[in-house]
Amino acid sequence: MKHLISISDLDRDGIEEILDLADRLKSERYKGMVSEYLKNKSLAMIFELPSTRTRVSFEVAMSDMGGHALYLGWKDLQLGRGEPIKDTARVLSRYVHAVMIRARNHRTIEEFAEYSTIPVINGLSNLEHPCQILADLMTIREYKGTLSKIKLAWVGDGNNVCNSLILASSILGIKMVYSTPPGYEPDTNIVEKAKSLGGDITYIREPEEAVNEADVIYTDVWTSMGQEEEREKRLKVFSEYQVNMRLLEGANEDVIVLHCLPAHRGEEITDEVIESSNSVIYDQSENRLHAQKAILLKLIGEVE
């Protein structure tokens, strides 16, 4: 793996290696073990979009492993004044050991990677969010003990997280059902690619039917960054796709609920569900740190 642009840059073995490494790094942190796995290594973090979890998890991950992270706002760079992406990529390749980019357009990250001689990590784009999915898979495995014979139900908007989750499910053999309003389905090319990989991916319009016997229910905000002008329309369109306690009753009794945060409580998910025993949202959020560490170590470190 040279870059992590799409979750499909990894095969089953690659995903499992990262998850196993993330488990180990999590255990080491809880034991208070200090490491210098990334001593004298630097990560440039380019943010075209704001972030809490992505920024903090990558920054702490580098610090914990003896490395250094640089926060670079898009408008603070010459990129914000029109410098070609390929020039920034070539220059940063001479300064740092890896670049993480959180961008509006997926093509921005792809182009950066084309001209970069160092690893490039997709910290979120409009098409995919692979780093989030690795933390999600880590969390599911922690609670279910396995990633096989799992039924995962996605309820809400077919967004970037949903796209990456579809691909990951296909790679790992997870049965995935997505339930979205018509016109808000996940990317058609992503779904076709997943099915070409042999994925068990099904669209069910009615959320109540989609979550039947689900082991995992996942939702996300109905209005993502850049869609603010559609907010009122989306609130109406998605009103039947709320993850609430009534919806959970149709799933398995031990169903876990995931949300990549930030959440709009009372919209896509209720406060009651977030605070319920079914919610593993904060463990999921914490696992961003450990999964990020594993990604970085695989790309620019030496795994012992």
ZIHU-V936641 format. One line per field, one symbol per residue. ss: DSSP state (A for helix, B for strand, O for the rest). psi: psi as a letter, one per 20 degrees, with the letter a starting at -180 (. if undefined). A space follows every 50 residues. Layout:
# ZIHU-V936641
ss->???
psi->???
This chain:
# ZIHU-V936641
ss->OOOBOOAAAOOAAAAAAAAAAAAAAAAAAAOOOOOOOOOOOBBBBBBOOO OOAAAAAAAAAAAAOOOBBBBBBAAAOAAAAOOOAAAAAAAAAAAOOBBB BBOOOAAAAAAAAAAOOOBBBBBBOOOOOAAAAAAAAAAAAAAAOOOOOO BBBBBOOOOAAAAAAAAAAAAAOOBBBBBOOOOOOOOAAAAAAAAAOOOO BBBOOOAAAAOOOOOBBBBOOOOOOOOAAAAAAAAAAOAAAOBOAAAAOO OOOOOBBBBOOOOOBOOOBOAAAAOOOOBOAAAAAAAAAAAAAAAAAAAA OOOO
psi->ogrngqhiiqaghgghgggggggghgghghijppqlhkpjqqppopohqr qfggggghghggghjjapqppoqgiirihijjpqhhggghghhigriqpp poqgphhggggghhjpjrqppojprihrmhhghhhghggghghiirjqkp pppppcpmagggghhggghhhikpopppoqqpikrrpghggggghhijqn pppogohhhhipkqhppprrqhorpijhijggghhghjhjkporhghhhi aqhkqqpqpiqqqnpieiqqhgghjrihpkhhggghigghgggggghhgj aop.
